[in-house]
Amino acid sequence: MSDLGAVNARLRELVVGKDELITSLDALLRGQAEQLANQAKQIETQHGLIEAQRGLIEALHGEVAGLQRRLSADSSNSSRPPSSDAP
């Protein structure tokens, strides 16, 4: 009978340990879910920033191309007088 009592006590210890482990894992999962939600918000924000930067880069490429055309203009490819050509 004492063996049965010892086994019963051990089973109760295991059940308590299992319950504590489940509680701990639930808390961990909630923390991870919150972290994932925060990361999703960060990704959304970063996506918006990337799109804004993409538009700025395209505008700057256009501006650079226009400035390069102006720099390469001389009397042979524009309406500028020959006296304005670089020596």
C-alpha positions in Angstrom: 0.0 0.0 0.0 2.8 2.4 0.7 4.1 1.9 -2.8 0.8 2.9 -4.1 0.9 6.1 -2.0 4.4 6.9 -3.3 3.3 6.4 -6.9 0.2 8.5 -6.3 2.4 11.3 -4.7 4.8 11.1 -7.6 1.9 11.4 -10.1 0.6 14.4 -8.3 4.0 16.1 -8.6 4.1 15.3 -12.3 0.7 16.8 -12.8 1.7 20.0 -11.0 4.9 20.2 -13.0 3.0 19.7 -16.2 0.5 22.4 -15.3 3.4 24.8 -14.5 5.0 24.0 -17.8 1.8 24.6 -19.7 1.3 27.9 -18.0 4.9 28.9 -18.8 4.5 27.8 -22.5 1.3 29.7 -22.8 3.0 32.9 -21.5 5.8 32.3 -24.0 3.4 31.9 -26.9 1.5 35.1 -26.0 4.9 37.0 -25.9 5.8 35.6 -29.3 2.4 36.5 -30.7 2.9 40.1 -29.5 6.4 40.2 -30.9 5.1 39.0 -34.3 2.4 41.6 -34.3 5.0 44.3 -33.5 7.2 43.1 -36.3 4.3 43.1 -38.7 3.7 46.8 -37.9 7.4 47.5 -38.4 7.4 45.8 -41.7 4.4 47.8 -42.8 6.0 51.0 -41.8 9.3 50.1 -43.5 7.3 49.2 -46.7 5.9 52.7 -46.7 9.3 54.2 -46.2 10.7 52.1 -49.0 8.0 53.2 -51.4 8.6 56.8 -50.5 12.3 56.4 -51.1 11.6 54.6 -54.4 9.6 57.7 -55.6 12.4 60.0 -54.4 15.0 58.0 -56.2 13.0 58.0 -59.4 12.6 61.8 -59.2 16.3 62.2 -58.5 17.2 60.0 -61.5 15.1 62.2 -63.7 16.7 65.3 -62.3 20.2 63.9 -62.8 19.3 63.0 -66.4 18.1 66.5 -67.1 21.2 68.0 -65.6 23.4 65.7 -67.6 21.6 66.7 -70.8 22.1 70.4 -69.9 25.8 69.8 -69.2 26.3 68.0 -72.5 24.5 70.7 -74.6 26.6 72.8 -76.9 26.0 74.7 -80.1 25.9 71.5 -82.2 23.1 69.9 -80.3 21.1 72.9 -79.0 20.1 76.4 -79.8 23.0 77.8 -77.9 25.4 80.1 -79.9 28.9 78.7 -80.7 30.4 81.3 -78.5 28.9 79.6 -75.4 30.7 76.3 -76.2 33.4 75.3 -73.8 36.9 75.9 -75.1 
